[in-house]
Amino acid sequence: MNHTRTVVLVEGVSDKSAIEALAERRGRNLAAEGISLVAMGGATNIGTYAGKLGPPGRNLRLAGLYDAGEEGAFRRGLERAGLGSNLNRSDLETLGFFVCVADLEDELIRALGTATVERVVDAEGDLRSFRTLQKQPGWRERNTHDQLRRFMGSGSGRKIRYSAPLVAALDLDRVPRPLDGLLAHL
């Protein structure tokens, strides 16, 4: 991070991988632009990272991506780091922090459509495992979107493994709003 001017704080490695994949598809070299991506290991770490890297610490420009359920943690962490007070979602976006409705996988599944996501799952050799999940009593009656989201969240490292292939399958005119907003902000 020696020539870093901006740090993008994300909850996990899958978010980092998706942003890197989308930036590459758009012909951007974030590192060359002085932008570093940091997977914090969970939303509750935002205060620590914002404090170390933001105004109280290295005074780097911060941005990020977070899940709607973690908005309170992000708001409090950024406020403690001196980036504002009584921040609402609009304020967070102005700062460069964009919300995923449920999570990034939900955003990608909606943008791609379930048929395309199933094709990606098949190309990755996991369609049989997905079909097994669909037959389980707790998931049998759920819609395909919810089943795919559960599938992405279960299994060791599946979110990480699928983030780049899902981004690769995106039509660049249909990039989920939080990813698009974040890259435009950077």
Residue pairs with C-beta under 8 A, 6 or more apart in sequence:
1 7
1 36
3 34
4 34
4 35
4 36
4 60
5 34
5 35
5 60
5 61
6 33
6 34
6 35
6 36
6 60
6 61
6 62
6 63
6 186
7 35
7 36
7 37
7 38
7 49
7 53
7 60
7 61
7 62
7 63
8 19
8 30
8 35
8 36
8 37
8 38
8 62
8 63
8 64
8 65
8 182
8 186
9 38
9 40
9 46
9 49
9 50
9 53
9 62
9 63
9 64
10 16
10 19
10 37
10 38
10 39
10 40
10 64
10 65
10 66
11 39
11 40
11 41
11 42
11 43
11 65
11 66
11 67
11 70
12 39
12 40
12 41
12 42
12 159
12 160
13 39
13 160
14 104
14 105
14 159
14 160
14 162
14 163
15 39
15 65
15 104
15 163
16 37
16 38
16 39
17 160
17 163
17 164
18 104
18 108
18 163
18 164
18 166
18 167
18 179
19 30
19 37
19 65
19 179
19 182
19 183
20 30
20 37
20 164
21 163
21 164
21 167
21 168
22 167
22 170
22 175
22 179
22 183
23 29
23 30
23 183
25 167
25 168
25 170
25 172
26 172
26 183
28 183
30 36
30 37
30 186
33 186
35 186
38 49
38 53
40 46
40 48
40 49
43 66
43 67
43 70
43 73
43 74
44 73
46 64
46 66
46 73
46 74
46 77
46 78
47 73
47 76
47 77
47 80
47 81
48 77
49 77
50 62
50 77
50 78
50 80
50 81
50 83
51 57
51 77
51 80
51 81
52 58
53 60
53 62
54 60
54 62
54 78
54 81
54 82
54 83
55 81
55 82
55 83
56 81
56 82
61 96
62 78
62 81
62 83
62 95
62 96
62 97
63 95
63 96
63 97
63 182
63 185
63 186
64 74
64 96
64 97
64 98
64 182
65 97
65 98
65 100
65 104
65 178
65 179
65 182
66 73
66 74
66 97
66 98
66 99
66 100
67 99
67 100
67 102
67 103
67 104
68 99
68 100
68 101
68 102
69 102
71 89
71 92
71 99
74 92
74 97
75 87
75 92
78 84
78 87
78 92
78 95
78 97
79 85
79 86
79 87
83 95
84 91
84 95
87 95
89 99
92 98
92 99
93 99
93 181
96 182
96 185
96 186
98 177
98 178
98 179
98 181
98 182
98 185
99 178
100 106
100 107
100 176
100 178
101 107
101 110
102 149
103 149
104 163
104 176
104 178
104 179
105 148
105 149
105 152
105 153
105 159
105 162
105 166
106 145
106 149
107 176
107 177
107 178
107 179
108 117
108 163
108 166
108 167
108 170
108 176
109 117
109 145
109 148
109 149
109 152
109 166
110 145
110 176
111 170
111 174
111 175
111 176
112 120
112 166
112 169
112 170
112 174
114 144
114 145
114 148
116 169
117 148
117 166
117 169
118 127
118 130
118 144
118 148
119 169
120 162
120 165
120 166
120 169
121 127
121 130
121 148
121 151
121 162
123 165
124 161
124 162
124 165
126 151
129 151
129 155
130 147
130 148
130 151
133 139
133 147
133 150
133 151
133 154
134 140
134 144
134 147
139 146
139 147
139 150
142 150
151 158
152 158
152 159
152 162
153 159
167 179
